Amino acid sequence: MKIILRIFMLAVLAKNTWAQDKAGNPIFNGNKLFADVKQYVDFGIHRTATDGDNKTSAWLKNKLDKLGYKTEYLYFPVKQYFLESASIKVRDKVLNVFPLWPVAQANVSLNAVLVDADKNKQSVSGKIAIIRLKKEDRQYIDRLEKLDRFNDLIARNASAIILIVDNDAGQIAALNTQPGASWKIPVVQIAPKDSAQLISGTTASLQIKGSLKDVQARNVIAKIGSGKKEVIVSTPISGWFTCGGERGPGIATFNAIAEWVSITKPPYTFVFIANSSHELEDHRGTHVFIDERAPKPENVRLWVHLGASFAINAYQKTTDGIKKLDAADPKRRVYYSSNMENTIHKSFDNKSITQLKDVALGELSVAKKYGYASYFGFVGPDFNPYFHTPVDDETATSPKILEETALLIRNAIELELANHL
């Protein structure tokens, strides 16, 4: 019986893959994928439960509905900060700043002296303390234990903290939150390119305006098929800014694979999950999905996760700035459970992607902790200069890179499912 099913699976996939790759409107066409990235960016800021996040989930749900999926929103409560404006004025310069989440004080109006807490040993009491996070620590961008100095500065009665996160783009590089994190004083980030304006001993005016609200965030869940074993395909949809390179490739590939599955109809039940609240509390949306809607680990044949920045251009730092290269970043990674080794080698050997065996990163690390044992996922390089910055838009990727990468992922799914019926 297994042999018959496998032959059927291979025949169906081959037939439909050929059909969708013909001229006309191929599912994995690079321009089509890029249009999805552009649309996602055009929705605006994607922080959890903001207008841009809600527009994204509505758009995805509508697409999946039209493909014949049974869809639903999975709602969950979050206390969210809605930022209106944030700046610091030093002498005659007004510089943009960005609050570090979670935000405890919605509105701030503060005048105080700046002190470089990295260089000066003087008192910080009643002053705005400046500290830095090295570029290398961006590898751990969501691990705030790297910032233990916050508690020390708070205990020493600093009135506020300015954090400079080093990066090659010179931009504000936002940090994800962790469960239980809180700051009793205002903490803001400033772009490294603006940091020279922060002159120790100078009086500065910190102004922040916004509102704290208890709101409902939402994931999108879509199901199709009637197989006893289930396949999960997941991607995050929320992030700090427009997230073109960070989130865009995952969302575009997610849409394409969903369309491909709706046509090929493999003998599995497919569950597509688009999670909000990625940037909050260790990927809160993923925890909610697993706790409330996910199939049990023993029923899941495969979990495929489309993570951050895995189909973006490589970059080169030059004397004139950052140069974008016409090729995918070779430091991107595919990570996988050990039982996927054969599939990963066949699919990605001799490709510009690093293979990490028995590793789970990002949201898939949460799934692994819950016992999901058969998986592979994708993530970009640690030091992408535009990661978590306000200037990460659709220009971080290209139709060519998107198409090449999405087809590799489709082929890997196809191979894995056909090999183990």
Backbone hydrogen bonds, N-H to C=O, Kabsch-Sander energy under -0.5 kcal/mol:
donor,donor_aa,acceptor,acceptor_aa,energy
5,L,1,M,-2.4
6,R,2,K,-2.4
7,I,3,I,-2.4
8,F,4,I,-2.4
9,M,5,L,-2.9
10,L,6,R,-2.7
11,A,7,I,-2.3
12,V,8,F,-2.8
13,L,9,M,-2.7
14,A,10,L,-2.4
15,K,11,A,-2.3
16,N,12,V,-2.5
17,T,13,L,-2.9
18,W,14,A,-2.1
19,A,15,K,-1.9
20,Q,16,N,-2.5
21,D,17,T,-1.3
22,K,18,W,-0.6
22,K,19,A,-1.0
29,N,26,P,-1.3
33,L,29,N,-2.3
34,F,30,G,-2.8
35,A,31,N,-2.0
36,D,32,K,-1.4
37,V,33,L,-1.7
38,K,34,F,-2.7
39,Q,35,A,-2.4
40,Y,36,D,-2.3
41,V,37,V,-2.4
42,D,38,K,-2.4
43,F,39,Q,-0.9
43,F,40,Y,-0.9
44,G,41,V,-2.0
46,H,241,F,-1.8
50,T,47,R,-2.2
54,N,50,T,-2.5
55,K,51,D,-2.5
56,T,52,G,-1.8
57,S,53,D,-2.2
58,A,54,N,-2.1
59,W,55,K,-2.3
60,L,56,T,-2.6
61,K,57,S,-2.5
62,N,58,A,-2.2
63,K,59,W,-2.1
64,L,60,L,-2.5
65,D,61,K,-2.6
66,K,62,N,-1.9
67,L,63,K,-1.0
68,G,65,D,-1.6
69,Y,64,L,-2.2
70,K,223,K,-2.6
71,T,69,Y,-0.7
72,E,221,I,-2.1
74,L,219,N,-2.1
75,Y,73,Y,-0.7
76,F,217,A,-2.0
78,V,215,V,-2.6
80,Q,78,V,-0.8
80,Q,213,K,-2.7
82,F,80,Q,-0.5
82,F,211,S,-3.3
83,L,81,Y,-0.7
84,E,209,K,-2.7
85,S,209,K,-2.0
87,S,207,Q,-2.6
88,I,95,L,-2.4
89,K,205,S,-2.5
90,V,88,I,-0.6
90,V,93,K,-2.7
91,R,89,K,-0.5
91,R,203,T,-0.7
93,K,90,V,-2.4
95,L,88,I,-3.0
95,L,93,K,-0.6
97,V,86,A,-1.4
98,F,189,Q,-2.1
100,L,187,V,-2.9
101,W,99,P,-0.6
104,A,102,P,-0.5
106,A,104,A,-0.6
108,V,208,I,-2.2
110,L,206,L,-2.5
112,A,204,A,-2.2
114,L,202,T,-2.7
115,V,128,I,-2.3
117,A,115,V,-1.2
117,A,130,I,-1.2
118,D,130,I,-0.8
119,K,116,D,-0.9
120,N,116,D,-3.0
126,G,157,N,-2.9
127,K,124,V,-2.5
128,I,113,V,-2.7
129,A,127,K,-0.7
129,A,160,A,-2.5
130,I,115,V,-2.6
131,I,162,I,-2.7
133,L,164,I,-2.8
137,D,134,K,-1.0
138,R,135,K,-1.9
139,Q,136,E,-1.3
140,Y,137,D,-1.7
141,I,138,R,-1.4
143,R,140,Y,-2.2
144,L,142,D,-0.8
146,K,143,R,-1.9
147,L,144,L,-2.1
148,D,145,E,-0.9
150,F,147,L,-2.0
151,N,148,D,-0.8
152,D,148,D,-1.0
153,L,149,R,-2.6
154,I,150,F,-2.7
155,A,151,N,-2.4
156,R,152,D,-1.4
157,N,154,I,-1.8
158,A,153,L,-2.3
159,S,127,K,-2.3
160,A,127,K,-1.2
161,I,186,P,-2.3
162,I,129,A,-3.2
163,L,161,I,-0.5
163,L,188,V,-3.4
164,I,131,I,-2.2
165,V,163,L,-0.6
166,D,133,L,-2.4
166,D,164,I,-0.8
169,A,385,P,-0.5
170,G,167,N,-1.4
174,A,172,I,-0.6
174,A,388,H,-2.4
177,T,279,E,-2.4
181,A,178,Q,-2.0
188,V,161,I,-2.6
189,Q,98,F,-3.1
190,I,163,L,-1.8
191,A,96,N,-0.5
193,K,170,G,-1.8
194,D,191,A,-2.0
195,S,191,A,-0.6
195,S,192,P,-1.1
197,Q,194,D,-1.7
198,L,195,S,-1.8
199,I,197,Q,-1.4
200,S,198,L,-0.6
201,G,114,L,-2.9
202,T,199,I,-2.2
204,A,112,A,-3.2
205,S,89,K,-2.2
206,L,110,L,-3.1
206,L,204,A,-0.6
207,Q,87,S,-2.8
207,Q,205,S,-0.5
208,I,108,V,-2.6
209,K,85,S,-3.0
211,S,82,F,-1.6
213,K,80,Q,-2.9
215,V,78,V,-2.8
215,V,213,K,-0.8
217,A,76,F,-3.0
217,A,215,V,-0.6
219,N,74,L,-2.2
220,V,274,A,-2.2
221,I,72,E,-2.7
222,A,272,F,-2.4
223,K,70,K,-2.1
224,I,270,F,-1.7
230,E,299,N,-2.6
231,V,269,T,-2.5
232,I,302,L,-2.6
233,V,271,V,-2.6
234,S,304,V,-2.6
235,T,273,I,-1.8
237,I,275,N,-2.9
238,S,275,N,-0.8
239,G,46,H,-1.7
244,G,392,D,-2.7
247,R,243,C,-2.4
248,G,243,C,-1.5
251,I,247,R,-2.1
252,A,248,G,-2.7
253,T,249,P,-2.4
254,F,250,G,-2.4
255,N,251,I,-2.3
256,A,252,A,-2.0
257,I,253,T,-2.8
258,A,254,F,-2.1
259,E,255,N,-2.0
260,W,256,A,-2.6
261,V,257,I,-2.7
262,S,258,A,-1.9
263,I,259,E,-1.2
264,T,260,W,-2.9
265,K,261,V,-2.5
268,Y,266,P,-2.5
269,T,229,K,-2.3
270,F,224,I,-3.0
270,F,268,Y,-0.6
271,V,231,V,-3.2
272,F,222,A,-3.2
272,F,270,F,-0.5
273,I,233,V,-2.5
273,I,271,V,-0.5
274,A,220,V,-2.7
275,N,235,T,-1.8
275,N,273,I,-0.6
280,L,277,S,-0.6
282,D,177,T,-1.4
283,H,278,H,-0.8
284,R,277,S,-1.1
284,R,280,L,-2.3
285,G,276,S,-0.5
285,G,277,S,-0.5
286,T,283,H,-0.9
287,H,283,H,-1.4
288,V,284,R,-2.3
289,F,285,G,-2.2
290,I,286,T,-2.6
291,D,287,H,-2.6
292,E,288,V,-2.3
293,R,289,F,-2.9
294,A,289,F,-2.4
299,N,296,K,-2.1
300,V,297,P,-1.4
301,R,230,E,-2.7
301,R,299,N,-0.7
302,L,230,E,-1.1
303,W,374,S,-1.5
304,V,232,I,-3.2
305,H,303,W,-0.5
305,H,376,F,-2.0
306,L,234,S,-2.8
307,G,305,H,-0.9
307,G,378,F,-1.3
309,S,246,E,-1.7
312,I,309,S,-0.5
313,N,396,A,-2.9
314,A,327,A,-2.5
316,Q,323,K,-2.6
318,T,316,Q,-0.5
318,T,321,G,-3.7
321,G,318,T,-1.5
323,K,316,Q,-3.4
323,K,321,G,-0.5
324,K,322,I,-0.5
325,L,314,A,-3.1
327,A,325,L,-1.5
329,D,312,I,-2.2
332,R,329,D,-1.6
333,R,379,V,-3.6
334,V,354,T,-2.9
335,Y,377,G,-2.1
336,Y,356,L,-2.1
337,S,375,Y,-2.3
340,M,337,S,-2.4
341,E,338,S,-1.4
344,I,340,M,-2.6
345,H,341,E,-2.6
346,K,342,N,-2.3
347,S,343,T,-2.2
348,F,344,I,-2.8
349,D,345,H,-1.9
351,K,348,F,-1.9
353,I,351,K,-2.3
354,T,332,R,-2.9
356,L,334,V,-2.6
357,K,355,Q,-0.5
358,D,336,Y,-2.2
359,V,336,Y,-0.9
359,V,356,L,-0.8
364,L,361,L,-1.3
365,S,362,G,-1.1
366,V,362,G,-0.7
366,V,363,E,-0.6
367,A,363,E,-1.5
368,K,364,L,-2.4
369,K,365,S,-1.5
370,Y,366,V,-1.2
371,G,368,K,-1.5
372,Y,367,A,-2.1
373,A,371,G,-0.7
375,Y,373,A,-0.6
376,F,303,W,-2.0
377,G,335,Y,-2.6
378,F,305,H,-1.4
379,V,333,R,-2.2
380,G,308,A,-3.0
384,N,381,P,-0.9
387,F,384,N,-1.6
389,T,386,Y,-1.8
392,D,389,T,-1.4
393,D,391,V,-1.2
396,A,393,D,-1.7
397,T,394,E,-1.7
402,L,398,S,-2.5
403,E,399,P,-2.5
404,E,400,K,-2.4
405,T,401,I,-2.2
406,A,402,L,-2.7
407,L,403,E,-2.2
408,L,404,E,-1.6
409,I,405,T,-2.1
410,R,406,A,-2.7
411,N,407,L,-2.6
412,A,408,L,-2.0
413,I,409,I,-2.3
414,E,410,R,-2.6
415,L,411,N,-2.6
416,E,412,A,-2.5
417,L,413,I,-2.6
418,A,414,E,-2.0
419,N,415,L,-1.8
420,H,416,E,-0.7
421,L,418,A,-0.6
